[in-house]
Amino acid sequence: MAERRRRGLSIASAAAVTSVDEETFRKWENGEWKPQPKSWPKIRMFLRMPTRALKDRT
């Protein structure tokens, strides 16, 4: 997800915010896997949340 890099977040931080493990997030980012519908609300939250709030949560 280019958004993670744009915000300056590590994979570990982004994975924590979206409630998945780092490997899952990495595979989403590389296009190896697609997020399951149960993950969509957390991903939407991640995409809408201000960067400062994301960094404060990790």
C-alpha positions as CSV (number, residue, x, y, z in Angstrom):
1,M,0.0,0.0,0.0
2,A,1.6,3.2,-1.2
3,E,-0.4,5.0,1.6
4,R,1.7,3.3,4.3
5,R,4.9,4.5,2.7
6,R,3.5,8.0,2.1
7,R,2.7,8.2,5.8
8,G,6.1,7.0,6.8
9,L,4.8,4.0,8.6
10,S,6.5,0.6,9.0
11,I,4.8,-2.6,7.9
12,A,4.6,-3.5,11.6
13,S,2.8,-0.3,12.5
14,A,0.3,-0.6,9.6
15,A,-0.3,-4.3,10.4
16,A,-1.0,-3.4,14.0
17,V,-3.5,-0.7,13.1
18,T,-5.3,-3.0,10.6
19,S,-5.2,-5.9,13.1
20,V,-3.3,-8.4,10.9
21,D,0.2,-9.8,11.1
22,E,3.1,-8.3,9.3
23,E,3.3,-11.1,6.7
24,T,-0.4,-10.6,5.8
25,F,0.1,-6.8,5.4
26,R,3.2,-7.4,3.3
27,K,1.4,-9.8,1.0
28,W,-1.5,-7.3,0.6
29,E,1.1,-4.7,-0.3
30,N,2.9,-6.9,-2.8
31,G,-0.4,-8.0,-4.4
32,E,0.1,-11.6,-3.4
33,W,-3.1,-11.7,-1.4
34,K,-6.3,-9.6,-1.4
35,P,-7.8,-8.6,1.9
36,Q,-10.8,-10.6,3.1
37,P,-14.1,-8.7,3.6
38,K,-13.7,-8.9,7.3
39,S,-10.6,-6.8,7.1
40,W,-12.2,-4.0,5.0
41,P,-13.5,-1.9,7.9
42,K,-10.0,-1.7,9.5
43,I,-8.4,-0.9,6.1
44,R,-11.0,1.9,5.6
45,M,-10.2,3.2,9.0
46,F,-6.4,3.1,8.3
47,L,-6.9,5.0,5.0
48,R,-9.1,7.7,6.6
49,M,-7.2,8.2,9.8
50,P,-4.8,11.2,10.1
51,T,-1.1,10.1,10.1
52,R,-0.5,11.5,13.6
53,A,-3.4,9.4,15.0
54,L,-2.0,6.3,13.3
55,K,1.5,6.8,14.8
56,D,-0.1,7.4,18.2
57,R,-1.9,4.0,18.1
58,T,1.3,2.0,17.5
